[in-house]
């Protein structure tokens, strides 16, 4: 029972991470790259690589715009 619950929570979390990675990539890049990240993020351990790349690109764009980005993200009061 508990193991089944962990599996369901893990699948929901993985699906949410995939969707959010796709949406973020679509905002900072083109749709083709977003689809590539979507497909790669479905692969279990290898999906971390596209997530880290997209995160790095988004962080660099924010820092280049003069927005301070810390460990937990950007300060939302700036926006």
N, C-alpha and C positions, 0 to 999 in steps of 0.2 A: 504494500500500500504506500509506504513512504517513498520507496524507490520510484514507483510510478509517478508520484507527485513531483519528485526531483526531475524526472525525465520531461514531464509536461512543462514545468517552469523553465527548464533549460531550452526546450524547443521554442517557447514563447519569447524568451530572451534573445535567442539566436535570430529569430525572425524579426524582432524589433531592431536589433543591431543591423541586420541586412537592409531593412527599409530605411533606417536613418542614414546609413552609409550611402545608399542610392540617392536619397534626397539631397544630402550635403554635396555629393559629387556632381549632381545635376546643377546645383547652384554655382559651384566654383569651376566647372568644366563643361564639356559638351555632353550630349545624351549618349554618344557612343562609349565614352569613358565611363559614364554612369552605369551603363549596362554591363560593361566589363567588370567593374567593381561589384555589381550585384551578383554576377555569376561567380566571381572569385570568392566573395564573402560567404557563399553557401558551402564552400569546402571547409570542413572542420579545422583545423589548426592553420592551414594555409590562408584562411580568411583573415587572419590578423594582419598580414602584410599589407593588403590594400587598405585596411582600416587605418593603419599607422601612416601610410603614404597620404591618404586623404586628410587625415588630421594634421599632418605636417604642412601640407599645402594651405589649408585653411588658417592655421596659426600664422604662417608667414604672411599671408594676405592681410590679416588683421594687424600684425605688427608693422607692416609696411604702410598701413593706413594711419598709424600713430595710436592704435588702441593697445593698451597694456593687456597682455594675456598671461595669466598665472597658471598654477597647477590645476585649478578647478575651472578654467575657462576665462572668458573675458568678463569685465565688469559690466553688467547689464544697464547700469545707470548712465553709461556713456551713450547708449543708443537712445 
